[in-house]
Amino acid sequence: MISSYLGKSEAFDSAVADFAVNCADRVEQDDQAIITVVKSGRIEAKS
């Protein structure tokens, strides 16, 4: 049913893919920031 609204263009597919890549990039940046702060001793991490 949704496909009739989206049509045959790949615009939606591209937008979802771009969103996913941007989210993954942000998660990697956030992870690196947390690692940096933990290594500096500013916060303690427990697993």
C-alpha positions as protocol buffer text, in pm:
chain_id: "A"
residue {
  index: 1
  type: MET
  ca { x: 0 y: 0 z: 0 }
}
residue {
  index: 2
  type: ILE
  ca { x: 279 y: 243 z: 84 }
}
residue {
  index: 3
  type: SER
  ca { x: 445 y: 170 z: -249 }
}
residue {
  index: 4
  type: SER
  ca { x: 160 y: 341 z: -429 }
}
residue {
  index: 5
  type: TYR
  ca { x: 240 y: 662 z: -239 }
}
residue {
  index: 6
  type: LEU
  ca { x: 614 y: 635 z: -291 }
}
residue {
  index: 7
  type: GLY
  ca { x: 602 y: 562 z: -662 }
}
residue {
  index: 8
  type: LYS
  ca { x: 884 y: 411 z: -861 }
}
residue {
  index: 9
  type: SER
  ca { x: 1146 y: 671 z: -776 }
}
residue {
  index: 10
  type: GLU
  ca { x: 1443 y: 573 z: -564 }
}
residue {
  index: 11
  type: ALA
  ca { x: 1422 y: 901 z: -370 }
}
residue {
  index: 12
  type: PHE
  ca { x: 1272 y: 739 z: -61 }
}
residue {
  index: 13
  type: ASP
  ca { x: 1520 y: 451 z: -71 }
}
residue {
  index: 14
  type: SER
  ca { x: 1808 y: 696 z: -98 }
}
residue {
  index: 15
  type: ALA
  ca { x: 1673 y: 911 z: 184 }
}
residue {
  index: 16
  type: VAL
  ca { x: 1641 y: 610 z: 416 }
}
residue {
  index: 17
  type: ALA
  ca { x: 1989 y: 489 z: 324 }
}
residue {
  index: 18
  type: ASP
  ca { x: 2137 y: 836 z: 384 }
}
residue {
  index: 19
  type: PHE
  ca { x: 1960 y: 855 z: 719 }
}
residue {
  index: 20
  type: ALA
  ca { x: 2097 y: 515 z: 821 }
}
residue {
  index: 21
  type: VAL
  ca { x: 2453 y: 608 z: 723 }
}
residue {
  index: 22
  type: ASN
  ca { x: 2428 y: 939 z: 911 }
}
residue {
  index: 23
  type: CYS
  ca { x: 2298 y: 758 z: 1220 }
}
residue {
  index: 24
  type: ALA
  ca { x: 2581 y: 505 z: 1205 }
}
residue {
  index: 25
  type: ASP
  ca { x: 2837 y: 783 z: 1168 }
}
residue {
  index: 26
  type: ARG
  ca { x: 2691 y: 962 z: 1469 }
}
residue {
  index: 27
  type: VAL
  ca { x: 2700 y: 646 z: 1681 }
}
residue {
  index: 28
  type: GLU
  ca { x: 3067 y: 598 z: 1593 }
}
residue {
  index: 29
  type: GLN
  ca { x: 3140 y: 961 z: 1689 }
}
residue {
  index: 30
  type: ASP
  ca { x: 2952 y: 921 z: 2017 }
}
residue {
  index: 31
  type: ASP
  ca { x: 3133 y: 597 z: 2097 }
}
residue {
  index: 32
  type: GLN
  ca { x: 3469 y: 761 z: 2033 }
}
residue {
  index: 33
  type: ALA
  ca { x: 3375 y: 1055 z: 2254 }
}
residue {
  index: 34
  type: ILE
  ca { x: 3281 y: 820 z: 2538 }
}
residue {
  index: 35
  type: ILE
  ca { x: 3604 y: 623 z: 2499 }
}
residue {
  index: 36
  type: THR
  ca { x: 3805 y: 946 z: 2508 }
}
residue {
  index: 37
  type: VAL
  ca { x: 3633 y: 1067 z: 2825 }
}
residue {
  index: 38
  type: VAL
  ca { x: 3672 y: 731 z: 2999 }
}
residue {
  index: 39
  type: LYS
  ca { x: 4041 y: 712 z: 2908 }
}
residue {
  index: 40
  type: SER
  ca { x: 4094 y: 1064 z: 3041 }
}
residue {
  index: 41
  type: GLY
  ca { x: 3953 y: 956 z: 3377 }
}
residue {
  index: 42
  type: ARG
  ca { x: 3671 y: 1211 z: 3376 }
}
residue {
  index: 43
  type: ILE
  ca { x: 3416 y: 932 z: 3408 }
}
residue {
  index: 44
  type: GLU
  ca { x: 3434 y: 568 z: 3511 }
}
residue {
  index: 45
  type: ALA
  ca { x: 3293 y: 292 z: 3295 }
}
residue {
  index: 46
  type: LYS
  ca { x: 3184 y: -45 z: 3427 }
}
residue {
  index: 47
  type: SER
  ca { x: 3090 y: -345 z: 3221 }
}
